[in-house]
Amino acid sequence: MIAADLIARRVASGGEVARGRTQAFFDAWGADRQAFETFLLRSFQGELTPYYVSTVARGLASSTSDVDVIVVTDDPEVRRTPLSSMLFYANRRVGAKVISRSEIRSCLALVGEQLQRWRAEGRCADAPLPLKWVDLERVVNGATFVGEPEFLHALPDISLWTAVGSRRSFVGYRFCCAIAVRAGQVEAARVYGEAALAAAMDTVLAICGDVQWNTKWTFERWRRLPRAELSGDAAEAARSITEAHARILAAATSEAKAGVKDLLASLGPEVLFPEPRRDGARLKLGTDVAVHPFLPSAQILQSDAGATVLHPADLAAGLAVASAEIERLTPETARTTLELIQRGYLRVSHEDLVDE
Amino acid sequence: MNDPVTPAERSVAAGAGPVFARSMLELVEGYWAAFVHLQNCLEDVAGSDGRLDYLQALRLKVLAEVEAVDSALAGSAAAADQVHAAARAVEQGLPTLQVSAGVLCERLLLQAAPGTAGDLEAALIEVGELVLGQLAGELPAAQGRSGQREIIRALRLWSSAAEVRGHDLGFLGARLQDL
């Protein structure tokens, strides 16, 4: 379902769009771009490639946005350069970060391996990357100070990887929405509904090559999605999601909020990803959570190390829950299960995931 | 050791009941959540330039951040992620800060059809300031020009108070690195 032509056009543009947005930002700001770049790089000595990233490179910057820069290098001298976390230039906060080129390449190789596995088996592991996902996404989408971007070629893989992850989030929040409705918590259901919609939007945006880590921009990016360029399944998914979003935002009564569950069901992940994938979700124990019968029922013990112990009776009903079984929960059990999920004692596991 | 906070270490914000934290560590955690994360979020709100879609996304984040402040002051474990934190806030309110779920939902325009960007921006700032206003003393403006100085001053004050009470606030060093 990846909109390969859209992504290919973006890669072929060689970063022209990001450079244009960056220049537009400086024009609106009224600051001298060359002077800014001289100021920022004055402390660095050695081989480096700086990128404007985040809202500046994306054309999302407001009148008060920070200017975020990532400096890519493998030069040990550059990596040792001390950076202040409180830089200001012409009354704007400047965020600068140095990351390793070799680590970027390792991340991209790892993502490529996981995607091969996903394509072949329909499963992928939630493997940790050497760099934070936010930094990887930013540098792929960034605008260089000079020259062509080095990692834009990775956009197809980053887009598909993000789409797989966002779809997983959609399934998880949809699951929580259904439990919240069963628990009689319609306000929470609406929150989960909005979060699920945001994840659905991120899935379609990623399919079109628009990838961003920070979800606070998702609705704004959705509004800017060029619908006229979409066709087939992507266009249909965009239309369905937009309609659902409007209805969720307008949900002011308890009935409407409880109805969010059905809205999300109509969006089923097959709309977002019409490929033959398993699509269930079920609950599993959270990380570092142990179950031990030597604990009074409904007592939850949390150690300083973060390990948590639960009585098996409190888990029995919750752990039996898969997507299709939520209606069999009693409202009280649904409330307990939801609280355990919210506190991290249980987690929603997408059945595509291999838990390693 | 979780000793009760002494009268000298707490004060009452005008119009609200006292916020009782069980220990110095919980107070510090709550203040950190407030002046770093909640204030950062409110800064995003103030810089929205009237973008309604952006503000709608920030509404969930404001809910999550006020819940985080409340949970920290109560010594409760943080929610598994921001969405879960926001979901808890709209159902349970902020019990430590004595803000009911009903008040939160009403103030954040969750009981009515979507308003204008101006309405939502004002609502988010109001709720944020409602929470910040209940925290006694001066909150460092972490994101401003003098933010670094203010944070360091706050850390020194907290360290002095912690030393008197025998607490170890070494974890704050890592927090400063994250800023």
Interface residues (C-beta under 8 A of the other chain):
Chain A: S62 S63 T64 S65 S84 S85 M86 F88 R93 Y173 C176 A180 Q185 E187 A188 R190 V191 Y192 E194 A195 A198 T215 K216 W217 T218 F219 E220 W222 R223 L249 A250 A252 G286 Q302 L338 I341 Q342 R343 G344 R347
Chain B: E43 D44 A46 G47 S48 D49 R51 D53 Y54 Q56 A57 L58 L60 K61 L63 A77 A79 A80 V83 H84 A85 A86 A87 R88 V90 E91 A101 C105 L110 Q111 A112 A113 P114 Q143 R145 G147 Q148 L179
